[in-house]
Amino acid sequence: MTDKTREFSSLNSKPASFKKYATRVEHVKKIVIEHPRFNEAMKLLEEVHELSKESVLAEGLFICGRTGVGKTTFLEHYLERFPRQEMDDYTKVPILYVKVPPRAKSPKSVASKILYHLGDIFFDTGTEENMTGRIQHFVRECNIEMIILDEFQHLIDRDTQHVLALASDWLKTLAEEIQIPVVLCGLPESQRIFEHNEQLDGRYSNRIFLEPFYFSSPEEQIEFRMFLKYLDAELPFSESSNLSDPQLAAKIYYFSHGVPRYIKDLVKEATKISLRQGKDCITESSLRDACYRITRSSRPYALIPFDNNKFDLAEWLDVEDKKNQAFIKESQEEAKERRRRKKKKATH
């Protein structure tokens, strides 16, 4: 862990200068916590990458998880180890990372995006077969070892048998022709593609499921608190913020539901507040004030747990759930009443 007492000096109760403020906030944005589950997933990605160099049949890898669990952060962390290199007569691209564009109409849209990232000036021209052939050419010329397709669910957003069949057939063909790993990363619903091609399903037997942290069992609580301890050790302050304290950890869990992105957003805003106030750590009042800056429209009945001595995780989660259920029931009854009135009006 970083020796923060030497890297980040005390603010001595004085608001951070703009330079210190900007540097320390940027530091928070770049924090990546290599907790055990993160490292386990990283080893599998590395294994698929390395073993395929010596194999006649490259393995595939599917990475999925809900929004905010850190899929893109995970991939970017691996990519940092394999930057592009300008050689004498070509550009070496060890790993090609491409985000599937929203509302991708067909595999051709993805092929075009791949060619664009490879510098093909005719990236949007040609048939699907022709584009796939050009990708194969670039794989050889640029010494590409692996292709990563992120936001993969965009290719199959239109859930029809035709779209899924086209996408699965193209992926199978692409993987066979380029003979390097094609890593797919997306939301859980993107798993539907494997139901439409048995061979593709077999090729992607390696799968990583990134999940949020949980807080039900003692083991889950320890895992979550260790994550917070690692995060605390990387914060740009001279003192510990004690994020892994049992009660404070429970409050952070309530706010975030264990989703790393929400934790990072909370800590980033609390860091800004503490720096402006000249504090040498994140305090619970900083976390409280940070909550007011973060909009969570998906949780209209969530309360702010920080600086609240009456907080009880189980009770607060139960109360919030009951309010949500009541709202859903009320909305369903209102919709039912609107349909009844519309039907009654139509009969007159």
N, C-alpha and C positions, 0 to 999 in steps of 0.2 A: 504494500500500500504506500501511497505517497506520504512523505513526511511533511505534512501541511504546516507544522509549526515553523519550518524553515522556508517553505515555498510561499506561504501567505502570512504576512506580518499582521500584528494587531492594528486595528483602526483607532484604538485609544479613544473610543466614544465620539469620534469625529466622522461625519459622513464621508464615504469614499469619494475621492476625486473622480472626475469623469473617466480618466484613463484607467484607474483601478476598477471602477464600476464596470466598464465595458469589458475589460480583460477577465474579470472574475465571472461575469454573467456568461461570457463566451465559453469559459472553462466548464461551467455547469452543462451547457448545451452539448459539449463533447464527451461527457462522462459516459462510459460504457461499463456496466458491472458484469464481470465474468463469473457469475455464480455457477454452482455445480450443474444445473440443468442447461444453462447456456453453453458451458464447456462440453457437455456430453453431446449436444447437438452439433457443435463445431467440429468435434472429432469425426462424426459421421459424414459431414460435408467434406472434410479433408480426406477421409478414406475413399469416398466415391471419386473425388478429384484425382487422387494419387494412383489408386489401383487401375483406373481406366487408361492411364498412360501405357501400361504394360499389357492391356487386354485387347483382344480382337473384337469384343462386344462390350461397348461402354455401358455402364450402369446408369440408370436415371435416378433422380431424387425428387421427391415431392415434399414441400414445406408448406404447412398451412397453420392458420391461427386466426382468431378474431382480430378486429381492428384494435391496435394499441398494444399488442403483446410483444412487439419488437421484431417483427419479421424483417423489415427493411434494414433496421439497425444491425441486426445479426448478419445480413448479407454484406452490408457496407463494411462492417468490421473485417470480414474475410477478404473482401476485395482490396482493402488497403495493403495487403501483403503482396498483391500482384499488379502493380501499376503498369500502364502502357510504357513501352520503351521505343524510342526512335533509333532504329538501326541505320546502317549506311544506305540501304536501298528499299527499306520497307519499315512499317510500324509493327512491332510485336505486341499482340494483344493476348496475354495469357488467359484472361477471363473476360468474356463479353457480357456486360450487364445491360439488359433492356427492359424497360417498363412497357407492358402491353397498353396501348392507348385506350382510353375510355371509348365505349361504343364501337369497338373494333368489329367491323362488319363480316370479316372472314379471315382465314389464315393468311391470305394475301396481305392484309393490313399489317400483320405481325412481321411477315417476311420483309415488307417494305421498311418497317421501323428498324429491323436488324441491319439491312443494307445501308440505311441512312447513317447508323452509328459506325458503320465500317467505311464510310466515305465514298460510297458508290453514288456518282452524280446522277445516275439513272435509277435511283432507288425506288421510284414510284411507277416504273414502266416494266412491261413484260408480263407474261403469264405466271401463274403460281408455280408451275413447273420450272419455268425459266429462272424465276427469282430464287427458288430453292437450289438450283444448280449454281447460281452465282454465290450464294451463301457458302456452298461447299468449296468453291474456288477460294474465297476469302479465308475460310478456315485453314486451308493449306498454306496460303501465302502469308498469313499473319501469325502462324503458329498458335492458333487459338486452341486452348486445352479444355475449355468448358464454356457453355452458354447458359446464362441465368435469365429466365423470363419471369419478371416480377409482376404483381397485379394481374395474375393469370386469369382471374375470374372474368375480366373484361372481355375475353375472347368468347366466353360462353354465357354472357349475361342474358342473351335471348335464348331461353330454355326451350329449344325445340329439338326433336330427334335429328332433323336435318343439320342444324348448326353443330350439335355435339358430334355427329358422325363425321362431318367435314373436318372439324378440329382434331379429333382423335386420329383420323387417317393421316392428316398432314403431319402431326407430331411424330407418329410412327415412322413415316417416310423420311422426315428430316433427321431423326436420330439415327436411322439406318444408314443414310447417305453420308452424313458428316462424321460418324463414328467417334464422337466425343460425347461426354455427358451433357444432357440438356436438363437443367434444374428448373422445376416449376415451383412458383411460390404464389400463394393466394389465400383467399378466404376459404373457410371449410366447405362452402357449397361448390367450390371448383372441383371437388372430388368426383362430381357427377360424370366427368369426362371418361373416367376409367370404366364406367358401366357400359360404355359403347364400343370398347375394343379390348378384347381379352388379351391380345398380345401386348398392347400398351399397358394394361393393368399389371401384367407380369413384369414388364420392364421397369415399372415404378414400384417395386416391392419395398424399396427403401423409402420410408416416410418419417418426417419429423413433425410432430404436433406440438407447437408452441402454445402454452396455456398461461393464463394469469395465475398469480399466486392465490392460494386459498388460506383460510384461517380457522377451520373447524376443529381439527385435531391438534394435539400438542406438537406433533411433528411438523405440521403445516405452519403453525405459529412460529416455531423455531426457524424454519426455512425463510419465512417472510422477514423475521427480525434480523436474520443474518444478512439478507439482501439490504435491509436498511442500514445495518452496521457498515457494510462495504460502501454504500452510497455516502454515508456520513463521513467516512474516512477520506473521501475524494472531494468533499465540498471545499470551496475556496475561503476558508476561515481559519483562524489560528486556534480556535477552541472547538470541542465536540458539541454537536447539537443534540446528542442523546436520542436520535430518531428511533433507536431500537428498544427504548424503554417500553415495557409491556403495555402500559396504558396508552402511551403516545402512538405506539405501533398499531394498536387496535383502532385508534381514531384515524390514522392514515389509511388503514385498510377500509374503514367505513367510507371514507371519502373516495377512494380509488377502486374499490372492489378488487384490489390486487392487480390492476392493469398497469404495467410499467409506464406507459405514456402518461397516464393521469398522475402518477406519483412524480414523474419527472416535471410535468407542468406545475404541480403544486410546489415542489422544491425550488424550481426556477423562479417563480413569482415571490416566494418567501425569501429567497436569496436577495432579490432586488430590494425588497422592503428592508431587510436587515442591513444591507450595505448603505442604504440612504439614511438609516438611523444610527450608523456608526457602531453597529453591534458586531461582535466577533463570533457569532454563531446564529443559527436559525432558532428563534424562540417560538413557543406555542402561540403567542400573540401575532408573530409574523405569519405563521401558518393560517391563523384565523383570518387575518387581513387578506392573505393571498386568495382565500376561498371566494371573497367578494369579487375578485378580478376574473375568476374562471367560470364561464357559463357552461352549465351541464343541462341542456334542455331535455335530455333523456331521463333525468331524475328530478322532476318538478317538486317532489315532496321530500327531497333530501335536506337535512338540517346541517348546520355547521357545528362539528363536534369539538373543535379546539377552544380552549379556555372555558370548558363546560365541565364542572365538577360532578354533574349528574349523568354523565355519559355512560351508557351500558350498551355494548355492541349488539348483543342478541336482541335486546328490547328495541333499540332504535331501528334495526333492520326489519324487525317484525312490524313495527308501526308503519314504516315506509311502505312495506309490502301490502299491508292492509289498505292503505290509502290508494295505492296504485290499483289494486283489485277493485276497490269501490269506484274509482274513476272509470275503469274499463267497463264495469257493469253498467254504470250510468250512461256511458257513451253508447253501449249496445242498446239500451232501452230507448234512448233518444232516437237512434237510427231506426229502430223497430217502429216507433211512433210516427216518424216521418214517412216510412213506407206505408203504414196503415192509413195515414191521412191522404197520401198520394193515390192509394188504391180507392179510397172512399170518394175522392174527388173525381176520379176517372169513371166511376159508376153513375154519377149524376149528370 
